[in-house]
Amino acid sequence: MACWLRRAGGLAPGATVLVWLWRRVSKNQVVGEWDTERVLSGRLGLVADPYHGLAADYDWIFDDGALAGGAAVNQPATARLLQRIGPARDVLDAACGTGVDAAVLARRGFNVRAADGSEAMVEVAAARFRREGLAIPVQHCLWADLPAAIDERFDVVLCTGNALVHAVGHDAMVQALIGLRRMARPGGHVVIDSRNWEKLHAERRIVQVMDRVKMRGGRRCVVLYAWEVPDRLDEEHIAHLVFLFEDGERIEPHEYRLSFRPCTLGELRERLELAGLQEVDTDYGEAVDRYAVIAVAA
């Protein structure tokens, strides 16, 4: 991500709003002044669905290439695994979101099933699958409940999109990982995709703006994150996810508040071990924004 504020000849469209936002965030004026009618909070699987409302806008996070060709499934470690096992294998996308990666894998020839802990995301994913003519079963289910809800077992179980940190706290995350492990058949793999929380916390970039304006259906949109980063990495991090839709000279902001309890790579590895999983690959690096850990049953 990069701050998108200028172009040749002056400020880019919407930049005045971004400059204003930057000044407000840098002076700690954001907290408490967002539109509480639209701001969402909550921890997935524990309280009200934090993606209610956001699900309708969520695809604006992805560029057109990701919508067509995949997002998390193209990250290095995950892509290596999928290439190695080849198509026609059974994949469970257990954090399917709006169904972008599940749809891409189905088009590649994988046998895909999808689930998500957000009912709103499941509705959007189901609509995508119908629209694209893809026979992908999708259901609302929490990770710990998957083994009882789905009889089938899979060659690959995906938990991508930085979703795992919605299982708040040590014990909840271990139970989620146990549920994911139990969905993999013998010899199967579990994929955990995560934001590099150590990097985000160290850099303390309060405002992160997507590096391009997206144009779809006659609409223009700039997407940004405004972060509340606490002093300690293990404390609650708040992301204000903002979609700025341009309509001529007007800006229509859609604002959502998401809560995260990050964990470090070391903590994730410890919890994988407690859940009976053994790491076999990762693309983690101190300089990367996201990484995946590939694990098998120990």
N, C-alpha and C positions, 0 to 999 in steps of 0.2 A: 504494500500500500504506500501511497505517497500523497502529500497534501496537494490537491488540485486547486490552485488558486489563480494561476496566471496563464495567459496564452499570448501569442504574438499580437501586438496592438492593444494590450490592456488586460483587464480582468475578464476571466471566462464567465459565461452565464452562471448565475447563482453564487459567484465568488463573494459578493458583498455579504450574503448570508453566512458563508463559511468564515469570513473574517470576523464578523460579529460574534459567531459562536465561539471561535477560538479565543477571543478576548474575554468572553463571559466565562468559559471553562478555565482559562488561565488565572482568572481572579476568583475561582471557586464559587461562581455565581450560578452554576447550573443546578446544583442539588436543591430540590425543593421548588424549582420554578418551571418544571416541565408540566405539560398538560396532563394532569392526573386522570382525566377521563380516558386517555389513551395509553398511559404508562402501565406496563404490565410487570408483575413481579411474581415470584414463586419458584419453587424447585420441582423440577419435573418428577412426577411420581409420588411426591409427598404432599403438595398442596395444589391449588388450582393451576390449570394448564397455562404456563407462561407464554405459550405460542398462540393462544387465542388472539385473533386479530393479526398478529405478525405473519401467520402462515400465508395470508393472501398476498403479502408484499415480499415474501422471503426470496422468491426467485430473482429479484432485482439484485441480490448479492452476487449472483453468478454472471460472468460475461457470457456472450453467445456461444463461445467455444466450449465452455464448461457445460452449458445446457445441452449442447449437441453431443459432446464427446466425453463428458464425465468430469468430476471434480476430485474428490478424495481418492477415487479408484485409480487415478493417474499419478498419485504421489509415489515416489520411488519404491519404497519397500512393498507397498500394496500392489503396485504394478508388476513388480518382480514375481510376487506370489501368483497373481492371476495368470501371468504369462506362463509360468512354470506348470501350473496344473492344467491349463488349457480350458477351452469352452466345453459345454455339455456337462459341466459339474454343477452340483447343487449349492446355491448360495443363499444365505439368509442375511438380508440387510436389516439389522435389528435396531437401527436408528435412521430409518429411511428418510425422515424429513418430508420434503415435497416430492420425493421419488426420483430425483434427477439421476443418481447413480444406479439405482435399481433398474430404471428404464434403459440406461446405457448398457448395463451388463446383459439384460435380456436381449437387446439388439445384437450383442456380440455372440449370442448363442448359449449363454449360461441359463440354467433353470433357477429362476429367482423367486423367492418369497420375501415379503416385506412386512415390517412391523415398526411401530413407533409408540412412545409413551405419551404423545400428544394427539388427542382426538382431532384437533384442527389440522395438524400436519397429515394425518392419515386421510382425511377427507380430500385434501389437495392432491396427495399422491394418487389416491384412487381415481380422481378426475383426470390426472395426467395419463394414467394407464389406459383408461377408457378412450381418451382422446387419441392416443397413439396406437390403439388396437393391440395392447399388450395384455396377455393373460397372466398377470402377476397377482396372486392373492395377497391382500394387505389387511392388517388388523391392528387395533389398538391394544397394546400389551406392554407391561413393564418388564424389564430384563429378568428380574428374579422370578417372574411368573411364566416366562416363556416355556420352560420344560413341561409344565402341566397343560399349557394352552395349545401347544403344537406337538403332534406326535412325530413328525418327520425330523431327521437329523441331517446335518449338512457338512459339505466339504470345507466351506468357508463361512464363518460367521463374522459379519462386519458390524463394528460399532464406531462409526466415523462422525465427522462434523463436530469434533470437540464435545461430543454428547455425554461422555462418561462422567464428567464433573457435575452433571445434574444429579447424580447419585451423591447426595451431600454427606460427607463424613466418612471416616474410615470403614465402619461396619457396613454401611449402606453400599459403599463401592465394592467391598469384598463380596457381598451377597449378589450384587449385579454381575460381577465377574464370574461367580459360580454359575449363575443362570446362563450366561453366555457360553461358558465351558461345556455345560451339559447339553447345549444345542449342537455341538460339534460331534460328528461321528468319529470313531477311532481313526486316528491319523489326520483328523481335520484340524483346521487352523482358525484361531480367533484373532481378529485385527482390531486394534485399538488405535484410533487416530486422535491426536491431541494438539491443542495450541501449545506453543513453547512458553509456558507461563514464567519460567525463569527469565527468559529474554524480555517478555513484556514488562515484568515487574522491574527489571534492572533498568530498562530504557525509559520507563515512565512517560511514554508518548501519550499524552492525555487525549489528543484528537488524532484519529487515523482515518484518512479519507481514501476511498477507492480511487485508483489511478486513472479512471476514465469515466466520462459521462455515458450512460446507457440510453439507447433510443429504441423503443418498441411500441408498436401500435400507435404511432404519433405522439407518444409521451417521452419526455426526457427526465432522467433521474440521476441524482448523485447520492451515493450511499456513504455514510460515515459512522464511525464509532467514537463516542465520547466516554472516556473511562474515568471511573473513580478508583484509583489505585491506592490501597492502604499501605501503611508502613511495613507490615509483615505479609509475606507471600501466602501464609496459611489463613489469612483473614478474608472475609467476603470481598470480592471484586465486583463492581457494578459496571455493566456496559449499557450506555444509552445508545441504542441502535436507531439511527435516524435516516429516513428516506426523504430526500428533498425533490419533489416533483415540480417541474417547471411548466407553467401555463402562461405563455407570453411573458409579461413582466411580473407575473405573480409567482410566488413560491408556496407550495402546499406541503408542509412538513408532516410526516407520519413518524411518531416517536414511540419507542418501546424500551422498557427497562428490563434487563436480564441480570440475574444474580448468579454468581459462580463462586465455588469454593475450590480453588486450584489445588493441584498436587504436583510435586516435582517428579521428574523421571525416576529418581530413586524411590520415592514413595509409591509410584505406580508399580515399579518392579516388585516392591515388597508386598503389595496387595495382590499382584498377579500370583506370586508364590503362595500366599495364604489361600488363594482361590483354587489352587491345584494346577496352575498354569506355568509353563516354562518358556521364557523368551527364546526365539530362534533367529530373529532378524529385527533390525530397526534402521531407520534412516535419520535418527536423531543427530543433530549437530548444534553447537552453541549458537551458530549464526542463523539457523533456519527458524521461520515463524511457526511452522507446523511440523509434526513428525508422526510416524506410525510405529507401533510395536506389534510384531507378529509373534504369536504364542501357540503352543500346543499343550495338550494335557500332559502333566508331569508323570 
